[in-house]
Amino acid sequence: MKFLTEFRDPELVHEYVAELHKITTKSWTLMEICGGQTHSLVKNGLLDLLPEKITMVHGPGCPVCVTSVSVIDEAVWLAEQPNVILCSFGDMLRVPGSKKSLLEAKAIGADVRILYSPLEAVEIARKNPEKEVVFFAVGFETTAPANALSVMHAAQQGILNYSILASHVLVPPAMEAILSDEANTIDAFLAAGHVCTIMGMDEYYPVAEKYQIPIVVTGFEPVDLLQGILMAVRQLEKGQHLVENQYARSVQREGNKTAQATIQKVFAVNDRVWRGIGSIPQSGYEVNEAYRAHNARIKFFIDIPFAEENKECISGDIMKGLKKPKQCPNFGTKCKPEHPLGAPMVSSEGACAAYYHYNFQPEESGSHI
């Protein structure tokens, strides 16, 4: 297949659905890792087409959703410092911190700017040498190369008033944390195609072997996802636990070596706190010592107290696959995109946002799925 429309072909969709109904003999729980996969499943009504014995649960692959309250507080604190321009992707602005969001900080005078690329922030720093420009570098391995490249460009050009607040997280350690949870019921994973385009697939083989679990890398269109689910269920029905690649048009086993080298040049792996999940060892990126001049945490001596999460938000249970958005008693009532209790309701990849925008009936609010 060559064209996007082919990956949305209704005939292929029905063909894969029919095959799933034919081969599924046992109850299976599959987790799609990426928020983009979640949105496609919900938006296209694919969950309603699956056999009753197949349950899809939604993973932590939304970088906005897993950014901790304390990191949001760091970003807000930076934005409120004199002569600081805080730059960010747009979906970070409404994520609540312990006291306020970046959007609220902007409303009372902070210079917060929405950008589409960290390289734009480097250019802002070059044009405003009297200001300190900080880019809020959030994301999985997918966005890490661009953020690392912005640091390299700033260093090469001697732009010392540019730094990043890094909040990068890594997929394989999160998968292991979920699988190690005593409440875990996941039988197979759909791995995130965009992450694997950068990092390849080698990190997943030890996970599949250790936990005896199928992992299928998929794309994000309806046909991609249904084919990936079919591949996973075929493995489960045969008692296999292989790593397979449905997204072969973009993902190679070795990934993008150039992008990986860029990441390794600028970032070091460190422990990271995930919103709703807690601290996961060796699950994040931080600017390394060679580029410490462009590390906002070091430059500004950031020392923000640890912030507790909103106890009314069940985002952790949702991202660990233990609950679904409609099982939250506040879904669609106390928690809405305009007034979120947690990040999954405001992120463009959040599971709660997907259910709210594409699968929400007011009378169902708070009901169990």
Residue frames relative to the residue before (quaternion, step in Angstrom):
aa qw qx qy qz dx dy dz
M 1.0000 0.0000 0.0000 0.0000 0.00 0.00 0.00
K 0.2061 -0.8179 0.5326 0.0691 3.57 -0.93 0.92
F 0.7805 0.3498 -0.1631 0.4918 3.57 1.04 -0.69
L 0.6374 -0.5698 0.3674 0.3663 3.55 -1.13 0.75
T 0.6313 0.5577 -0.3428 0.4158 3.58 0.97 -0.82
E 0.6137 0.5636 -0.3511 0.4272 3.59 1.10 -0.60
F 0.6712 0.4727 -0.2914 0.4911 3.57 1.18 -0.55
R 0.6798 0.3853 -0.2857 0.5547 3.56 1.37 0.22
D 0.3167 0.7870 -0.4725 0.2389 3.57 1.30 0.33
P 0.4259 -0.7291 0.4717 0.2540 3.64 -0.55 1.12
E 0.6308 0.5414 -0.3472 0.4341 3.60 1.02 -0.73
L 0.6600 0.4868 -0.3052 0.4840 3.59 0.99 -0.82
V 0.6007 0.5566 -0.3514 0.4537 3.57 1.05 -0.77
H 0.7032 0.4584 -0.2734 0.4697 3.60 0.80 -1.00
E 0.6078 0.5557 -0.3520 0.4447 3.58 1.11 -0.67
Y 0.6913 0.4608 -0.2820 0.4798 3.60 0.89 -0.92
V 0.6251 0.5318 -0.3390 0.4599 3.59 1.02 -0.75
A 0.6522 0.5146 -0.3133 0.4601 3.58 0.94 -0.89
E 0.6566 0.5063 -0.3100 0.4652 3.58 0.99 -0.83
L 0.6253 0.5331 -0.3340 0.4617 3.58 1.04 -0.75
H 0.6552 0.4985 -0.3113 0.4747 3.58 0.94 -0.85
K 0.6537 0.5368 -0.3063 0.4367 3.56 1.06 -0.75
I 0.7934 0.3678 -0.1804 0.4503 3.60 0.80 -0.99
T 0.6067 0.5906 -0.3632 0.3889 3.62 1.15 -0.45
T 0.0254 -0.8238 0.5655 -0.0294 3.55 -0.55 1.20
K 0.7581 0.2853 -0.1605 0.5640 3.59 1.21 -0.43
S 0.5546 -0.5874 0.4647 0.3624 3.55 -1.30 0.23
W 0.0133 -0.8040 0.5927 -0.0450 3.56 -0.83 1.06
T 0.1882 -0.7519 0.6212 0.1154 3.54 -1.17 0.72
L 0.0756 -0.7989 0.5967 -0.0061 3.54 -0.69 1.17
M 0.1786 -0.7669 0.6048 0.1191 3.57 -1.07 0.72
E 0.2187 -0.7120 0.6487 0.1565 3.53 -0.96 0.93
I 0.4348 -0.7443 0.4508 0.2318 3.56 -0.72 1.09
C 0.7844 0.4077 -0.1870 0.4284 3.55 0.76 -1.09
G 0.5386 -0.6333 0.4619 0.3089 3.54 -1.09 0.78
G 0.5942 0.5588 -0.3626 0.4508 3.57 1.13 -0.53
Q 0.6238 0.5153 -0.3257 0.4891 3.56 1.09 -0.70
T 0.6318 0.5437 -0.3262 0.4460 3.57 0.97 -0.89
H 0.6793 0.4971 -0.2971 0.4508 3.57 0.82 -0.99
S 0.6560 0.5055 -0.3197 0.4604 3.58 0.98 -0.79
L 0.6333 0.5316 -0.3278 0.4570 3.59 0.99 -0.79
V 0.7211 0.4396 -0.2496 0.4738 3.56 0.87 -0.96
K 0.6661 0.5271 -0.3036 0.4317 3.58 0.85 -0.99
N 0.7620 0.3828 -0.1958 0.4842 3.57 0.94 -0.89
G 0.4988 -0.7021 0.4012 0.3119 3.58 1.27 0.20
L 0.3275 0.7903 -0.4744 0.2077 3.58 1.21 0.38
L 0.5842 0.5973 -0.3780 0.3988 3.59 1.09 -0.63
D 0.6742 0.5065 -0.2896 0.4528 3.57 1.09 -0.73
L 0.6532 0.5262 -0.3108 0.4470 3.59 1.25 -0.35
L 0.5842 0.6221 -0.3644 0.3728 3.58 1.20 -0.49
P 0.6069 -0.5318 0.4293 0.4058 3.60 -1.19 0.42
E 0.6074 -0.5849 0.3938 0.3660 3.59 -1.08 0.66
K 0.6529 0.5363 -0.3150 0.4322 3.58 1.11 -0.59
I 0.6578 0.4606 -0.3157 0.5054 3.62 1.24 -0.19
T 0.0728 -0.7841 0.6163 0.0044 3.56 -0.75 1.12
M 0.1825 -0.7611 0.6141 0.1010 3.55 -0.86 1.01
V 0.0564 -0.7662 0.6396 0.0273 3.56 -0.94 0.95
H 0.4386 -0.7569 0.4553 0.1656 3.52 -1.12 0.75
G 0.3394 -0.8165 0.4482 0.1314 3.52 -0.61 1.23
P 0.6873 -0.5237 0.3512 0.3605 3.55 -1.36 -0.09
G 0.4285 0.7530 -0.4246 0.2629 3.57 1.25 0.30
C 0.4964 0.5705 -0.4778 0.4470 3.55 0.88 1.00
P 0.3441 -0.7918 0.4568 0.2145 3.62 -0.19 1.20
V 0.6157 0.5349 -0.3478 0.4625 3.57 1.07 -0.68
C 0.6691 0.5362 -0.2983 0.4193 3.56 0.93 -0.97
V 0.7586 0.4004 -0.2190 0.4651 3.59 0.93 -0.83
T 0.4638 0.6569 -0.4651 0.3702 3.61 1.24 0.02
S 0.4327 -0.7565 0.4310 0.2341 3.54 -0.56 1.20
V 0.6509 -0.5098 0.3993 0.3961 3.54 -1.29 0.43
S 0.6487 0.5381 -0.3218 0.4314 3.58 0.96 -0.84
V 0.6496 0.5004 -0.3209 0.4740 3.60 1.02 -0.74
I 0.6031 0.5239 -0.3560 0.4848 3.60 1.05 -0.68
D 0.6406 0.5227 -0.3206 0.4623 3.59 0.99 -0.83
E 0.6158 0.5338 -0.3430 0.4671 3.59 1.05 -0.72
A 0.6658 0.5054 -0.3012 0.4589 3.58 0.91 -0.93
V 0.6503 0.5045 -0.3141 0.4733 3.59 0.96 -0.86
W 0.6408 0.5255 -0.3242 0.4562 3.60 0.94 -0.87
L 0.6519 0.5063 -0.3126 0.4701 3.58 0.95 -0.86
A 0.6574 0.5314 -0.3131 0.4329 3.57 0.90 -0.94
E 0.7174 0.4530 -0.2456 0.4688 3.57 1.10 -0.67
Q 0.5011 0.6412 -0.4385 0.3814 3.58 1.25 0.08
P 0.5780 -0.5939 0.4195 0.3704 3.62 -1.07 0.65
N 0.8599 0.1403 -0.1186 0.4763 3.56 -1.12 0.79
V 0.5344 0.5949 -0.4277 0.4214 3.60 1.11 0.59
I 0.1542 -0.7275 0.6613 0.0984 3.53 -1.10 0.85
L 0.1452 -0.7964 0.5848 0.0512 3.57 -0.55 1.18
C 0.1042 -0.8106 0.5760 0.0152 3.57 -0.61 1.17
S 0.0451 0.8131 -0.5720 0.0979 3.56 -0.95 0.88
F 0.5277 -0.5345 0.5291 0.3948 3.50 -1.34 0.21
G 0.6365 -0.6173 0.3217 0.3321 3.56 -1.05 0.81
D 0.6891 0.5103 -0.3155 0.4065 3.60 0.94 -0.76
M 0.5644 0.5794 -0.4048 0.4265 3.61 1.24 0.07
L 0.5709 0.6736 -0.3739 0.2837 3.58 1.11 -0.59
R 0.7624 0.3796 -0.2156 0.4776 3.61 0.95 -0.74
V 0.4451 0.6859 -0.4682 0.3349 3.59 1.25 0.05
P 0.3889 -0.7594 0.4636 0.2391 3.62 -0.60 1.03
G 0.2485 -0.7034 0.6428 0.1742 3.51 -1.17 0.78
S 0.7412 -0.3853 0.2630 0.4827 3.58 -1.18 -0.33
K 0.7937 0.2443 -0.1287 0.5420 3.60 1.12 -0.61
K 0.7996 -0.0881 0.0862 0.5877 3.57 0.99 -0.78
S 0.4550 -0.6432 0.5385 0.2988 3.53 -1.37 0.15
L 0.6604 -0.4757 0.3802 0.4392 3.57 -1.27 0.11
L 0.6156 0.5463 -0.3534 0.4447 3.57 1.07 -0.68
E 0.6555 0.4951 -0.3089 0.4794 3.58 1.01 -0.78
A 0.6232 0.5221 -0.3369 0.4748 3.59 1.07 -0.71
K 0.6372 0.5236 -0.3179 0.4676 3.57 1.03 -0.81
A 0.6521 0.5459 -0.3113 0.4241 3.56 0.99 -0.87
I 0.7448 0.3603 -0.2248 0.5148 3.59 1.11 -0.54
G 0.7979 -0.3953 0.1400 0.4331 3.55 1.14 0.64
A 0.5052 0.6421 -0.4475 0.3636 3.63 1.17 -0.16
D 0.4125 -0.6994 0.5288 0.2472 3.57 -1.09 0.76
V 0.1327 0.7857 -0.5787 0.1735 3.55 0.11 1.38
R 0.0669 -0.8261 0.5594 -0.0147 3.56 -0.67 1.11
I 0.3400 -0.7291 0.5638 0.1869 3.55 -1.02 0.90
L 0.0229 -0.8033 0.5942 -0.0341 3.55 -0.76 1.10
Y 0.4093 -0.6978 0.5310 0.2523 3.54 -1.32 0.29
S 0.7887 0.1465 -0.0763 0.5922 3.58 1.26 -0.24
P 0.5059 -0.6456 0.4692 0.3272 3.61 -1.01 0.70
L 0.5734 0.5859 -0.3897 0.4195 3.60 1.15 -0.44
E 0.5641 0.5638 -0.3842 0.4651 3.60 1.20 -0.44
A 0.6476 0.5207 -0.3201 0.4550 3.58 1.02 -0.77
V 0.6062 0.5389 -0.3508 0.4681 3.59 1.08 -0.67
E 0.6581 0.5057 -0.3042 0.4675 3.57 0.99 -0.84
I 0.6157 0.5303 -0.3398 0.4735 3.59 1.05 -0.73
A 0.6489 0.5130 -0.3113 0.4677 3.58 1.00 -0.83
R 0.6441 0.5233 -0.3248 0.4536 3.58 0.98 -0.80
K 0.7228 0.4433 -0.2418 0.4717 3.58 0.99 -0.84
N 0.7573 0.2947 -0.1663 0.5586 3.58 1.26 -0.33
P 0.0452 -0.8590 0.5096 0.0212 3.61 0.58 1.12
E 0.6344 0.5321 -0.3356 0.4492 3.60 1.18 -0.37
K 0.6775 0.4551 -0.2759 0.5076 3.59 1.31 -0.15
E 0.3460 -0.6642 0.6051 0.2702 3.54 -1.31 0.33
V 0.1347 -0.7993 0.5840 0.0444 3.57 -0.71 1.10
V 0.0590 -0.7983 0.5993 -0.0112 3.56 -0.77 1.10
F 0.1846 -0.7627 0.6096 0.1122 3.55 -0.90 0.93
F 0.3524 -0.7261 0.5587 0.1909 3.55 -0.85 1.07
A 0.1168 -0.8536 0.5077 0.0064 3.56 0.03 1.37
V 0.0876 0.8091 -0.5633 0.1426 3.53 0.03 1.37
G 0.4938 0.6780 -0.4741 0.2679 3.57 -1.10 0.60
F 0.5405 -0.5632 0.5007 0.3740 3.49 -1.40 0.03
E 0.7856 -0.2943 0.2191 0.4983 3.57 -1.21 -0.34
T 0.5461 0.6577 -0.3795 0.3539 3.59 1.19 -0.54
T 0.7794 0.3340 -0.1722 0.5014 3.59 0.85 -0.94
A 0.4648 0.7124 -0.4321 0.2996 3.60 1.24 -0.22
P 0.6428 0.5288 -0.3679 0.4144 3.68 0.84 -0.72
A 0.6696 0.4942 -0.3119 0.4584 3.61 0.90 -0.87
N 0.6606 0.4976 -0.3110 0.4683 3.58 0.98 -0.80
A 0.6333 0.5111 -0.3238 0.4826 3.58 1.06 -0.76
L 0.6467 0.5299 -0.3182 0.4469 3.57 0.99 -0.85
S 0.6214 0.5397 -0.3499 0.4474 3.60 1.02 -0.69
V 0.6388 0.5130 -0.3175 0.4775 3.58 1.04 -0.76
M 0.6518 0.5147 -0.3110 0.4622 3.58 0.96 -0.86
H 0.6503 0.5115 -0.3154 0.4647 3.59 0.97 -0.85
A 0.6554 0.5086 -0.3153 0.4608 3.57 0.92 -0.89
A 0.6621 0.5018 -0.3069 0.4644 3.59 0.94 -0.84
Q 0.6673 0.5106 -0.3021 0.4502 3.57 0.92 -0.89
Q 0.7379 0.4004 -0.2219 0.4960 3.58 1.05 -0.76
G 0.4751 -0.6983 0.4252 0.3252 3.58 1.25 0.06
I 0.3829 0.7063 -0.4985 0.3257 3.58 1.13 0.65
L 0.0852 -0.8614 0.5007 0.0096 3.56 0.18 1.30
N 0.6277 0.5299 -0.3485 0.4514 3.59 1.23 -0.13
Y 0.5895 0.5296 -0.3794 0.4775 3.58 1.23 0.47
S 0.1194 0.7723 -0.6179 0.0872 3.56 -0.96 0.91
I 0.2877 -0.7447 0.5687 0.1981 3.55 -1.27 0.23
L 0.2922 -0.6824 0.6383 0.2038 3.51 -1.28 0.60
A 0.1739 -0.8437 0.5030 0.0699 3.56 -0.06 1.31
S 0.0760 0.7642 -0.6378 0.0589 3.52 -1.01 0.92
H 0.2007 0.8035 -0.5273 0.1897 3.54 0.85 1.05
V 0.1121 -0.7845 0.6082 0.0461 3.55 -1.08 0.78
L 0.3339 -0.7645 0.5345 0.1355 3.54 -1.19 0.70
V 0.5207 -0.7056 0.3996 0.2672 3.57 -0.89 0.96
P 0.6969 0.5011 -0.3373 0.3866 3.68 0.57 -0.97
P 0.6537 0.4917 -0.3506 0.4560 3.68 0.87 -0.70
A 0.6297 0.5275 -0.3372 0.4599 3.59 1.08 -0.67
M 0.6168 0.5356 -0.3394 0.4664 3.58 1.04 -0.76
E 0.6689 0.4941 -0.3006 0.4671 3.56 0.93 -0.88
A 0.6286 0.5331 -0.3383 0.4542 3.59 1.01 -0.76
I 0.6569 0.5026 -0.3029 0.4734 3.58 0.99 -0.83
L 0.6869 0.4902 -0.2825 0.4563 3.57 0.91 -0.93
S 0.6649 0.5079 -0.2939 0.4621 3.58 1.17 -0.59
D 0.5185 0.6428 -0.4131 0.3839 3.57 1.26 -0.30
E 0.4954 -0.6932 0.4367 0.2888 3.58 -0.81 0.98
A 0.6682 0.4883 -0.2999 0.4745 3.59 1.21 -0.42
N 0.4202 0.7464 -0.4407 0.2687 3.58 1.28 -0.09
T 0.0538 -0.7992 0.5986 0.0072 3.58 -0.99 0.90
I 0.4151 0.7465 -0.4429 0.2725 3.60 1.26 0.20
D 0.2621 -0.7874 0.5464 0.1125 3.55 -0.92 1.01
A 0.8024 -0.0087 0.0311 0.5958 3.62 1.15 -0.54
F 0.2937 -0.7451 0.5760 0.1639 3.54 -1.28 0.52
L 0.2048 -0.6661 0.6909 0.1924 3.49 -1.37 0.51
A 0.2444 -0.8033 0.5293 0.1218 3.57 -0.36 1.24
A 0.5782 -0.6377 0.4095 0.3022 3.54 -1.21 0.68
G 0.4332 -0.7466 0.4511 0.2268 3.54 -0.56 1.21
H 0.6627 0.5169 -0.3245 0.4340 3.61 0.92 -0.83
V 0.6321 0.5199 -0.3317 0.4691 3.58 1.01 -0.78
C 0.6942 0.4804 -0.2773 0.4586 3.56 0.91 -0.94
T 0.5401 0.5923 -0.4068 0.4381 3.60 1.19 -0.42
I 0.7025 0.4273 -0.2529 0.5098 3.58 1.06 -0.73
M 0.8242 0.3207 -0.1211 0.4508 3.55 0.63 -1.19
G 0.4475 -0.6811 0.4716 0.3369 3.60 1.18 -0.32
M 0.5972 -0.6154 0.4220 0.2940 3.53 -1.34 -0.20
D 0.4697 0.7320 -0.4259 0.2494 3.60 1.19 -0.35
E 0.6267 0.5620 -0.3432 0.4167 3.60 1.09 -0.66
Y 0.6694 0.5441 -0.2920 0.4130 3.58 1.17 -0.51
Y 0.5536 0.6340 -0.3941 0.3692 3.59 1.15 -0.50
P 0.6705 0.4748 -0.3257 0.4679 3.66 0.85 -0.78
V 0.6264 0.5346 -0.3389 0.4550 3.61 1.06 -0.71
A 0.6607 0.5091 -0.3049 0.4598 3.58 0.91 -0.93
E 0.6848 0.4835 -0.2805 0.4675 3.57 0.97 -0.85
K 0.6696 0.5192 -0.3043 0.4353 3.58 0.87 -0.95
Y 0.7979 0.2947 -0.1344 0.5084 3.57 0.87 -0.96
Q 0.3808 -0.7538 0.4656 0.2645 3.58 1.31 0.12
I 0.4897 0.6641 -0.3989 0.4002 3.54 0.92 0.97
P 0.4400 -0.6854 0.5048 0.2861 3.63 -0.91 0.82
I 0.0634 -0.7624 0.6430 0.0368 3.55 -1.12 0.75
V 0.0316 -0.7987 0.6004 -0.0232 3.57 -0.67 1.13
V 0.3015 -0.7405 0.5762 0.1696 3.57 -0.73 1.10
T 0.0055 -0.8279 0.5603 -0.0257 3.60 -0.72 1.02
G 0.4913 -0.5897 0.5456 0.3364 3.47 -1.44 0.15
F 0.6136 -0.6179 0.4081 0.2742 3.53 -1.31 -0.27
E 0.5640 0.5871 -0.3906 0.4296 3.56 1.26 -0.03
P 0.7026 -0.4836 0.3007 0.4266 3.63 -1.17 0.43
V 0.6771 0.4791 -0.3019 0.4700 3.60 0.87 -0.90
D 0.5948 0.5629 -0.3561 0.4501 3.60 1.03 -0.77
L 0.7289 0.4634 -0.2501 0.4375 3.54 0.70 -1.13
L 0.6768 0.4771 -0.3078 0.4686 3.59 0.90 -0.83
Q 0.6298 0.5097 -0.3393 0.4779 3.58 1.04 -0.69
G 0.6472 0.5194 -0.3134 0.4616 3.58 1.02 -0.81
I 0.6379 0.5093 -0.3211 0.4802 3.58 1.00 -0.83
L 0.6435 0.5219 -0.3190 0.4601 3.58 0.99 -0.85
M 0.6446 0.5184 -0.3204 0.4617 3.59 0.94 -0.85
A 0.6684 0.4996 -0.2979 0.4636 3.59 0.97 -0.87
V 0.6782 0.4881 -0.2999 0.4602 3.58 0.90 -0.90
R 0.5983 0.5501 -0.3627 0.4559 3.59 1.03 -0.67
Q 0.6427 0.5093 -0.3174 0.4762 3.56 1.00 -0.83
L 0.6739 0.5130 -0.3015 0.4379 3.55 0.83 -1.01
E 0.6712 0.4990 -0.3000 0.4587 3.58 0.93 -0.87
K 0.7071 0.4253 -0.2509 0.5061 3.60 1.21 -0.53
G 0.4804 -0.6825 0.4306 0.3435 3.59 1.28 -0.12
Q 0.4531 0.6866 -0.4457 0.3531 3.59 1.17 0.59
H 0.1003 -0.7729 0.6202 0.0887 3.58 -1.29 0.29
L 0.1810 0.8092 -0.5201 0.2048 3.52 0.48 1.31
V 0.3743 -0.6442 0.5994 0.2927 3.52 -1.39 0.20
E 0.0023 -0.8097 0.5854 -0.0402 3.58 -0.65 1.13
N 0.3063 -0.7616 0.5532 0.1418 3.52 -1.23 0.59
Q 0.1598 -0.7853 0.5948 0.0633 3.57 -0.35 1.26
Y 0.7129 0.4705 -0.2295 0.4667 3.58 1.11 -0.80
A 0.1161 0.8594 -0.4911 0.0820 3.56 1.02 0.84
R 0.5795 0.5942 -0.3887 0.4000 3.61 1.13 -0.39
S 0.7796 0.2782 -0.1634 0.5368 3.60 1.22 -0.36
V 0.7574 0.3896 -0.1905 0.4881 3.58 1.06 -0.73
Q 0.0827 -0.7470 0.6581 0.0446 3.51 -1.04 0.94
R 0.6546 -0.5480 0.3314 0.4016 3.56 -1.07 0.66
E 0.7354 0.4245 -0.2399 0.4706 3.60 0.92 -0.85
G 0.4180 -0.7243 0.4602 0.2982 3.61 1.22 -0.23
N 0.6503 -0.4826 0.4077 0.4218 3.54 -1.27 -0.48
K 0.2980 -0.8081 0.4834 0.1568 3.56 -0.12 1.29
T 0.6276 0.5382 -0.3430 0.4459 3.59 1.03 -0.70
A 0.6591 0.4979 -0.2998 0.4772 3.56 0.96 -0.89
Q 0.6430 0.5238 -0.3223 0.4563 3.58 0.98 -0.82
A 0.6501 0.5154 -0.3173 0.4595 3.59 0.98 -0.81
T 0.6251 0.5332 -0.3324 0.4632 3.59 1.07 -0.73
I 0.6340 0.5234 -0.3208 0.4703 3.57 0.99 -0.86
Q 0.7010 0.4916 -0.2705 0.4401 3.56 0.81 -1.05
K 0.6221 0.5559 -0.3449 0.4301 3.58 1.12 -0.57
V 0.7815 0.3553 -0.1592 0.4876 3.59 0.99 -0.84
F 0.7954 0.3251 -0.1455 0.4904 3.59 0.95 -0.85
A 0.1922 -0.7151 0.6549 0.1510 3.50 -1.37 0.46
V 0.4866 -0.6555 0.4915 0.3033 3.58 -1.10 0.68
N 0.0498 0.7995 -0.5962 0.0529 3.57 -0.95 0.88
D 0.6224 -0.4941 0.4248 0.4336 3.56 -1.31 0.03
R 0.0704 -0.8070 0.5860 0.0217 3.58 -1.09 0.65
V 0.3485 -0.7039 0.5793 0.2180 3.56 -1.08 0.79
W 0.1860 -0.7770 0.5970 0.0729 3.56 -0.83 1.08
R 0.4954 -0.6515 0.4816 0.3133 3.58 -0.85 0.95
G 0.8356 0.1976 -0.1676 0.4845 3.54 -0.87 1.00
I 0.7387 0.3824 -0.2169 0.5109 3.58 1.21 -0.35
G 0.4483 -0.6830 0.4589 0.3491 3.57 1.00 -0.84
S 0.7211 -0.4244 0.3177 0.4461 3.55 -1.29 -0.21
I 0.0799 -0.7698 0.6329 0.0194 3.54 -0.93 1.01
P 0.4275 -0.7267 0.4685 0.2639 3.62 -0.57 1.09
Q 0.8697 0.0534 -0.0499 0.4882 3.54 -1.16 0.80
S 0.4766 0.6925 -0.4088 0.3552 3.55 1.00 0.88
G 0.7416 0.3600 -0.2267 0.5187 3.58 1.20 0.31
Y 0.3764 -0.6772 0.5763 0.2598 3.53 -1.40 0.07
E 0.0236 -0.7525 0.6577 0.0265 3.54 -1.16 0.76
V 0.5958 -0.5602 0.4258 0.3872 3.58 -1.13 0.61
N 0.3886 -0.7551 0.4802 0.2195 3.59 -0.77 1.00
E 0.7395 -0.4432 0.2898 0.4157 3.55 -1.34 0.18
A 0.6131 0.5762 -0.3558 0.4067 3.60 1.02 -0.72
Y 0.7788 0.2689 -0.1376 0.5498 3.58 1.13 -0.62
R 0.2040 0.8306 -0.4975 0.1446 3.58 1.15 0.57
A 0.5734 0.5953 -0.3770 0.4179 3.61 1.17 -0.50
H 0.7294 0.3764 -0.2182 0.5279 3.58 1.25 -0.42
N 0.5032 0.6063 -0.4366 0.4343 3.56 1.24 0.49
A 0.3803 -0.7668 0.4680 0.2201 3.59 -0.37 1.24
R 0.6139 0.5638 -0.3624 0.4171 3.60 1.02 -0.67
I 0.6868 0.4486 -0.2669 0.5058 3.57 1.07 -0.77
K 0.6613 0.5357 -0.3148 0.4203 3.58 0.85 -0.96
F 0.7905 0.3123 -0.1492 0.5054 3.57 0.93 -0.90
F 0.3897 -0.7397 0.4712 0.2809 3.59 1.29 0.16
I 0.1112 0.8376 -0.5261 0.0964 3.57 0.93 0.90
D 0.0870 0.7770 -0.6161 0.0958 3.55 -0.83 1.02
I 0.0799 0.8239 -0.5476 0.1223 3.55 0.42 1.30
P 0.4776 -0.6700 0.4768 0.3094 3.63 -0.82 0.89
F 0.5741 -0.5818 0.4474 0.3630 3.55 -1.13 0.66
A 0.1984 -0.7982 0.5627 0.0824 3.57 -0.86 0.97
E 0.4102 -0.7011 0.5322 0.2387 3.55 -0.94 0.93
E 0.4728 -0.6645 0.5012 0.2893 3.55 -1.16 0.60
N 0.6104 -0.5449 0.4309 0.3805 3.53 -1.28 0.44
K 0.3760 -0.7694 0.4750 0.2026 3.57 -0.51 1.17
E 0.6054 0.5565 -0.3607 0.4400 3.60 1.23 -0.25
C 0.6434 0.5111 -0.3121 0.4768 3.59 1.28 -0.27
I 0.2029 -0.7988 0.5577 0.0990 3.59 -0.79 1.01
S 0.1787 0.8362 -0.5046 0.1193 3.59 1.18 0.56
G 0.6193 0.5598 -0.3509 0.4242 3.59 1.02 -0.73
D 0.6705 0.4882 -0.2963 0.4737 3.58 0.91 -0.90
I 0.6338 0.5241 -0.3307 0.4630 3.58 1.07 -0.72
M 0.7360 0.4352 -0.2443 0.4575 3.58 0.81 -0.99
K 0.6490 0.4622 -0.3229 0.5107 3.59 1.26 -0.17
G 0.5304 -0.6701 0.3836 0.3501 3.57 1.29 0.07
L 0.4783 0.6872 -0.4272 0.3414 3.58 1.23 0.33
K 0.7877 0.0848 -0.0439 0.6087 3.57 1.20 -0.56
K 0.3479 -0.6929 0.5824 0.2444 3.53 -1.37 0.20
P 0.7194 -0.4893 0.2657 0.4153 3.59 -1.15 0.55
K 0.7024 0.4818 -0.2912 0.4357 3.60 0.87 -0.88
Q 0.5779 0.5672 -0.3836 0.4440 3.57 1.25 -0.08
C 0.5385 0.5814 -0.4134 0.4483 3.58 1.28 0.00
P 0.4426 -0.7191 0.4629 0.2697 3.63 -0.71 0.99
N 0.6963 0.4635 -0.2727 0.4753 3.59 1.23 -0.38
F 0.4310 0.7277 -0.4478 0.2902 3.59 1.29 -0.11
G 0.8529 0.1172 -0.1115 0.4963 3.55 -0.79 1.07
T 0.6841 0.4094 -0.2875 0.5309 3.57 1.26 -0.01
K 0.8104 0.1645 -0.0689 0.5581 3.56 0.17 -1.27
C 0.7491 0.3057 -0.1730 0.5617 3.57 1.21 -0.54
K 0.1574 0.7563 -0.6113 0.1715 3.53 -0.54 1.28
P 0.6850 -0.4789 0.3248 0.4427 3.63 -1.17 0.27
E 0.6610 0.5090 -0.3171 0.4511 3.60 1.05 -0.70
H 0.7890 0.1029 -0.0357 0.6046 3.58 1.14 -0.65
P 0.0062 0.8577 -0.5138 0.0184 3.61 0.45 1.17
L 0.3859 -0.6759 0.5719 0.2589 3.53 -1.22 0.56
G 0.8080 0.0503 -0.0070 0.5870 3.57 1.18 -0.56
A 0.7221 -0.4930 0.3020 0.3799 3.52 -1.33 0.31
P 0.6280 0.5679 -0.3790 0.3735 3.69 0.87 -0.67
M 0.6395 0.5249 -0.3369 0.4495 3.60 1.19 -0.33
V 0.7579 0.3771 -0.2172 0.4859 3.62 1.13 -0.45
S 0.5856 0.5965 -0.3794 0.3967 3.59 1.15 -0.44
S 0.5220 -0.6325 0.4756 0.3182 3.56 -1.12 0.67
E 0.7250 0.3589 -0.2377 0.5376 3.59 1.27 -0.18
G 0.4529 0.7186 -0.4347 0.2991 3.60 1.25 0.06
A 0.5374 -0.6408 0.4452 0.3200 3.57 -1.01 0.82
C 0.6501 0.5173 -0.3264 0.4507 3.59 0.96 -0.82
A 0.6333 0.5226 -0.3262 0.4685 3.58 1.03 -0.78
A 0.6325 0.5331 -0.3338 0.4519 3.59 1.00 -0.81
Y 0.6887 0.4666 -0.2870 0.4750 3.59 0.85 -0.94
Y 0.6476 0.5278 -0.3273 0.4414 3.59 0.99 -0.78
H 0.7488 0.4233 -0.2326 0.4540 3.58 0.82 -0.97
Y 0.8144 0.3002 -0.1248 0.4807 3.60 0.97 -0.80
N 0.8210 0.2007 -0.0634 0.5308 3.60 1.11 -0.48
F 0.4772 0.6907 -0.4150 0.3508 3.56 1.07 0.73
Q 0.0084 -0.7399 0.6727 0.0016 3.51 -0.94 1.01
P 0.5276 -0.6833 0.3898 0.3207 3.63 -0.59 1.09
E 0.6826 0.4943 -0.3158 0.4359 3.60 0.92 -0.80
E 0.6382 0.5286 -0.3323 0.4504 3.58 1.27 -0.31
S 0.4280 0.7353 -0.4524 0.2674 3.58 1.23 -0.28
G 0.8087 0.2254 -0.2032 0.5039 3.52 -0.83 1.08
S 0.5458 0.6227 -0.4124 0.3798 3.58 1.21 -0.15
H 0.4628 -0.6634 0.5107 0.2915 3.55 -1.23 0.39
I 0.3955 -0.7135 0.5299 0.2318 3.50 -1.08 0.78
